[in-house]
């Protein structure tokens, strides 16, 4: 299991990516679009990503409202699905 610092870093990356895509993960969980446990699973998937630096770069340079998460994102499908619900 990743250490606390790694978990916090990837939780931040996931939240920032979701926000950039117009998705509020907390609101999505509260409204029942997915379970709170799914957030934890998504963070754990994110910790397995071999490209966190690429994600940081994408977050720094992506347009303010990109159409989708990067193709390499381990949570691409989840974020895309939630993005469709948020629209």
FENCORNOR-V505981 format. One record per backbone hydrogen bond with DSSP energy under -0.5 kcal/mol. CO is the residue of the C=O (numbers start at 0). NH is the residue of the N-H. Records with the same first field share a line. If there is no record, write none. Layout:
CO: NH ; NH
//
This chain:
2: 6
3: 7
4: 8
5: 9
6: 10
7: 11
8: 12
9: 13
10: 14
11: 15
12: 16
13: 17
14: 18
15: 19
16: 20
17: 22
18: 21
22: 24
23: 27
24: 28
25: 29
26: 30
27: 32 ; 33
28: 31
34: 37 ; 38
35: 38 ; 39
36: 40
37: 41
38: 42
39: 43
40: 44
41: 45
42: 46
43: 47
44: 47
45: 48
50: 54
51: 55
52: 56
53: 57
54: 58
55: 59
56: 60
57: 61
62: 65
69: 72
72: 75
74: 78
75: 79
76: 80
77: 81
78: 82
79: 83
80: 84
81: 85
82: 86
//
